[in-house]
Structure formats: structure tokens, C-alpha cells
Amino acid sequence: MIKEKKVTEEELKQIKDIQEKQRDLITTLGINEYQLKYYKEEKEVIFGEIKKIEQELQKLSEQLKEKYGDVTINMETGEF
């Protein structure tokens, strides 16, 4: 008669616990990757907005330079 070969219940539980931890970590990694993708996209949107603002500032700076010459403006008082 061949005796059935198998691990103990405790060993089987240990294997299952480790596999569950592994699945949890993989799931967490997936969530983090998804969030990272979202944040990268959001970062690109913000950079685009910053570029627009810099262009607006440059345009205004050129207009003021035309009107007042090459001066430095005090941002507290508006004096130059």
C-alpha cells in the first residue's frame, strides 16, 4: 500500500499565507502604478498651465517694456 505524500496542515497554511501576502503586495503595486500614471498625467497638465502663464507674463512684460521702457517694477507699490 502506497502512503499518501503531502505536507502538514501547518506547512500548507504557511504556503497559503505567503501566497496571500504576495497577492496583496502585487495588488498594492498595481494600485500604486495606476496612481503614478494618474499623477504623471496631472503633472503634464500642470506643466502645460505653467507654460501658458509664463507666456502671458512674457507678453505682458513686452507690452510694459514698450510702454515704460526697460524698467524694474516694485511689485509692492507698482512704482518703477
C-alpha positions in Angstrom: 0.0 0.0 0.0 1.4 3.5 -1.0 1.2 6.1 1.7 -0.2 9.4 0.5 2.5 12.1 0.4 1.5 15.5 1.5 2.7 18.4 3.6 1.4 19.0 7.0 -1.6 21.3 7.6 0.7 23.9 9.2 3.0 23.9 6.2 0.1 24.2 3.9 -1.2 27.1 5.9 2.2 28.8 5.8 2.3 28.4 2.0 -1.2 29.9 1.6 -0.3 32.8 4.0 2.8 33.6 2.0 0.8 33.4 -1.3 -1.8 35.7 0.1 0.8 38.3 1.2 2.3 38.0 -2.3 -1.1 38.7 -3.9 -1.7 41.6 -1.6 1.6 43.2 -2.5 1.0 42.7 -6.2 -2.4 44.3 -5.8 -0.9 47.2 -3.9 1.8 47.6 -6.6 -0.9 47.7 -9.3 -2.8 50.4 -7.4 0.3 52.4 -6.9 1.2 52.1 -10.6 -2.2 53.3 -11.6 -1.9 56.3 -9.2 1.5 57.1 -10.5 0.2 57.1 -14.1 -2.6 59.5 -13.0 -0.1 61.7 -11.2 2.2 61.8 -14.2 -0.7 62.9 -16.4 -1.7 65.5 -13.9 1.9 66.8 -13.8 1.8 67.2 -17.5 -1.4 69.2 -17.3 0.1 71.4 -14.6 3.3 72.0 -16.7 1.1 73.0 -19.6 -0.7 75.5 -17.5 2.6 76.9 -16.2 3.8 77.3 -19.8 0.6 79.3 -20.6 1.1 81.5 -17.6 4.8 82.1 -18.5 3.7 83.1 -22.0 1.1 85.5 -20.6 3.7 87.0 -18.3 6.2 87.3 -21.2 3.6 89.1 -23.3 2.7 91.5 -20.6 6.3 92.2 -19.9 6.9 93.0 -23.5 3.9 95.4 -23.5 5.0 97.1 -20.4 8.6 97.4 -21.7 7.2 99.1 -24.9 5.1 101.5 -22.8 7.6 102.3 -20.0 11.0 101.2 -21.3 13.4 98.8 -19.7 12.5 99.5 -16.0 12.2 97.4 -12.9 8.7 97.5 -11.2 8.3 97.4 -7.5 5.7 94.7 -7.0 4.5 96.2 -3.7 3.9 99.7 -4.9 3.8 99.5 -8.7 6.5 102.1 -8.9 9.3 101.8 -11.4 
